[in-house]
Amino acid sequence: MTTSPVTLPLLTRLAMTSRLFAIQGVWTYETMLGNGIAFAMEPALRRLPGGPLGEPYRAAMVRHSGYFNAHPYLAAVAVGALARAELDGVPAAQIERFRVAAPGPLGSVGDRLIWAGWLPLCSSLGLLAFGLGMSPAGVVLVFLGVYNAGHIALRLWALDAGWRDGLRVAQALGNPVLRQGPAHVARATALVAGIALPVAAQGIIGPGRALLGGVLAAVAVGAVVVTALHGKYEGWRLAIFALAAFVLFSVVR
Amino acid sequence: MNVFAVDLLQLLPLAVLGAVMGLDVVSFPQAMISRPIVAATAAGALIGEADRGLAIGVALEFFALESLPFGASRYPEWGSAAVVGGALFAMTPDNAPAAMTIASLAALITASIGGNSMIWMRRFLARVAQTRQATLAEGSGRAVVGLQLAGMTADLLRGFVLTLAALTIFSPLRTLVLATSTFPGTFSRAVVVSVASAVGLAAVWKVVRMTAGARWWLLGGLGIGFVIAGGLG
């Protein structure tokens, strides 16, 4: 644990937290979310000697607006750790080494936990809520409520862990939720999505349930085709052609 | 009747909604209000048909399961697209022929163009950043904040223009298709559900197949789902 007396006032922490939600406000292929890292750290950097007009502030802004790529939620770990390092007066070379090493783990853990886990799980919960007959407001609340409970908690934890541990934050990434969480979430996603798909599908078909046999056969064949073409063609792009063909046929027949 | 007449006053609030949903995809706040299940429902609610917005939102959500926003990969922009799909479907009377198919098709095409528009915007923002390189290199906090605000403003405008353009183009096309199509609305829904469910099932399989035992959880879930669906039907 770092023993630095540096503290982060509540207002500064709130400013950083709110800016984290806009961390990808300007995303380019050259710097990825680099500018966003500097943007989110900026309230803390104002506390460097000399304030926003001082040389330490300017040097830090230049350092942190360069290339940086990570999962947007877990980038908060880097924001907290780098802000702590700057205010602790850690040498620039050490900070640069962290900036080079951190993006890989922060990207891969975030992708597996959120994009491949939490988001499909919450999406499936929303689909299931619809299939079970919940009202539009209820479905939206279930999806947004559950998703953002995890999303906001992760951002807050990440900023806090980064600030608490500084450049030694790698140990925070060993947290069981981040290490074993993705596998558990993937299994939960498989179960909930499995339940949700047929239930939601019959909910959309509505009065056309007489066609359900044909629909199920089409889904089975279609899913095999899309899976077989994985890596070559995306299913949603194939769907454009399938639906366009249907519309054309329905008009000209 | 002139099918190509478009009521801009009706489309403007939808374009604003599309802008907000488009902004959420990447720039701010990534709270997933841009997911079709939310964005299409909101578009339907704006028209007074939240149920119909939700129905097509669920179908589009199946498609969206396939394209998750991994890193710097290219993916469709579902926020504005779902507003377009939700609005077009909500504007159509129940059981209108081919209604869900044409609305889904419009949403998918908009999502594809929207994905490309994000790439164009990123290149544009890189040029904007280059013009401010001197002040950024001096460590100006104002330049960093200004660039961030410029990026979000550009993204908001991108979503607005995309949604407005898509609705302006697809609204009359929808009217034309509905006037000439002979397939019943139920058949149209069945076609969309077939295609969307196939893509959604393949997408879930793609996500979970790398996890030990997950395929059995998926099969078990499907079994439970069919039992529940049978009971509800």
Interface residues (C-beta under 8 A of the other chain):
Chain A: F21 A22 Q24 G25 V26 W27 T28 Y29 E30 T31 M32 N35 G36 A38 F39 E42 L45 R46 P52 Y57 R58 A59 A60 M61 V62 S65 N69 P72 Y73 G107 D111 W115 A116 L119 P120 C122 S123 S124 G126 L127 F130 G131 L132 G133 P136 A137 V139 V140 F143 L144 Y147 N148 H151 P182 A183 A186 R187 A188 T189 A190 L191 V192 A193 G194 I195 A196 L197 P198 V199 A200 A201 Q202 G203 I204 I205 G206 P207 G208 R209 L211 L212 G214 V215 A218 V219 A220 V221 G222 A223 V225 V226 T227 H230 E234 G235 W236 R237 L238 A239 I240 A242 L243 A244 F246 V247 S250 V251 R253
Chain B: V26 S27 F28 P29 Q30 A31 M32 I33 R35 I37 V38 T41 A42 G44 A45 A50 D51 G53 L54 A55 V58 A59 E61 F62 F63 A64 L65 E66 S67 L68 P69 F70 G71 A72 P76 P97 A98 T101 I102 S104 L105 L108 I109 A111 S112 R122 R123 L125 A126 A129 L136 A137 E138 G139 S140 G141 V144 V145 L147 Q148 L149 A150 G151 M152 D155 V177 T180 S181 T182 F183 T186 F187 S188 R189 A190 V191 V192 V193 S194 V195 A196 S197 A198 V199 G200 L201 A202 A203 V204 W205 K206 V207 V208 M210 T211 A212 G213 A214 R215 W217 L218 L219 G220 G221 L222 G223 I224 G225 F226 I228 A229 L232 G233
